[in-house]
Amino acid sequence: MSVAEAQHGAHQGEHRAFLNRYYGWSRKFYDLTRKYYLFGRDTALERMLAEPWNSLVEIGPGTGRNLRKLRARRPHAKLGGIDASDAMLEHARAKCPWASLAQGFAEQADYSQLFGAPPERVLFSYCLSMVQEKERALDHALSQVAPGGEVWVVDFSDLSGLRQPMRGLLQRWLATFHVQPLDIELLRSRGAGIEHGPLHYFVIGRLRRPT
Ligand SMILES: C[S@@+](CC[C@H](N)C(=O)[O-])C[C@H]1O[C@@H](n2cnc3c(N)ncnc32)[C@H](O)[C@@H]1O
């Protein structure tokens, strides 16, 4: 193993340990509190459900909140998730016994391990803003989704519609949870279809892998 690989592994180990500490105590009231500030998730799910697909992997499914909503509307679809946090996975496994779930990192997980084939859709819902190597994770997702499939992202945008000091305060508060709002260039430079929420609070991005 090279020095760079060893350092990378150590960073991921620290990230996993942080997530386990943070979600170990907060996962029980996670869904209740997040509905007041993780906006745009249901809009993204509606957009996705407007089209046919039969398999989806969520990266960073957390408590499984989105997977449960998708399952209610598309009960025959294969649904799965890959999360870096063991604490969140334990919670999601209890809440979504029908889902295929595995521990892994967005930057390099093997998505095909879940269904034995690449998924038709990949969802990042308020996960990419927590991922350390965002570009690598997005490019990896595009290489792991089935040809002709799509990667969807819903997450904090640049918050440019918020006035100071509100914007700075929100950015600093998010940083305490290791959350960094997305740089829209990340999506734009990859040719994503982009839709913004009010005040650029959230963004929904849609990327298609060519067939
Ligand atoms: C803010 S929560 C969002 C949960 C869920 N997607 C939702 O919309 O409610 C972020 C999730 O991403 C996971 N996560 C953070 N960094 C990750 C990484 N590098 N690879 C995979 N999952 C990660 C966290 O453990 C957590 O479950």
The ligand as a MOL file (V3000), in Angstrom:
LIG
                    3D

  0  0  0     0  0            999 V3000
M  V30 BEGIN CTAB
M  V30 COUNTS 27 29 0 0 0
M  V30 BEGIN ATOM
M  V30 1 C -27.5640 14.1230 6.1080 0
M  V30 2 S -27.6610 12.3800 6.0120 0 CHG=1
M  V30 3 C -28.9040 12.1570 4.7280 0
M  V30 4 C -29.6980 10.8900 4.8970 0
M  V30 5 C -30.7680 10.6480 3.8440 0
M  V30 6 N -30.1840 10.5340 2.5460 0
M  V30 7 C -31.8320 11.7120 3.8740 0
M  V30 8 O -32.0960 12.3560 2.8440 0
M  V30 9 O -32.4680 11.8830 4.9250 0 CHG=-1
M  V30 10 C -26.1550 11.9380 5.1670 0
M  V30 11 C -25.9010 10.4430 5.1060 0
M  V30 12 O -24.7380 10.2480 4.2700 0
M  V30 13 C -23.8590 9.3270 4.9050 0
M  V30 14 N -22.4930 9.6020 4.4260 0
M  V30 15 C -21.6940 10.6450 4.7530 0
M  V30 16 N -20.5180 10.5530 4.0950 0
M  V30 17 C -20.5810 9.4340 3.3150 0
M  V30 18 C -19.6770 8.8110 2.3940 0
M  V30 19 N -18.4680 9.3170 2.1280 0
M  V30 20 N -20.0700 7.6760 1.7690 0
M  V30 21 C -21.3010 7.1410 2.0340 0
M  V30 22 N -22.1820 7.6880 2.9060 0
M  V30 23 C -21.8350 8.8310 3.5370 0
M  V30 24 C -24.0740 9.5680 6.3920 0
M  V30 25 O -23.6600 8.4740 7.1790 0
M  V30 26 C -25.5890 9.7990 6.4400 0
M  V30 27 O -26.2940 8.6060 6.5800 0
M  V30 END ATOM
M  V30 BEGIN BOND
M  V30 1 1 1 2
M  V30 2 1 2 3
M  V30 3 1 2 10
M  V30 4 1 3 4
M  V30 5 1 4 5
M  V30 6 1 5 6
M  V30 7 1 5 7
M  V30 8 2 7 8
M  V30 9 1 7 9
M  V30 10 1 10 11
M  V30 11 1 11 12
M  V30 12 1 11 26
M  V30 13 1 12 13
M  V30 14 1 13 14
M  V30 15 1 13 24
M  V30 16 1 14 15
M  V30 17 1 14 23
M  V30 18 2 15 16
M  V30 19 1 16 17
M  V30 20 1 17 18
M  V30 21 2 17 23
M  V30 22 1 18 19
M  V30 23 2 18 20
M  V30 24 1 20 21
M  V30 25 2 21 22
M  V30 26 1 22 23
M  V30 27 1 24 25
M  V30 28 1 24 26
M  V30 29 1 26 27
M  V30 END BOND
M  V30 END CTAB
M  END
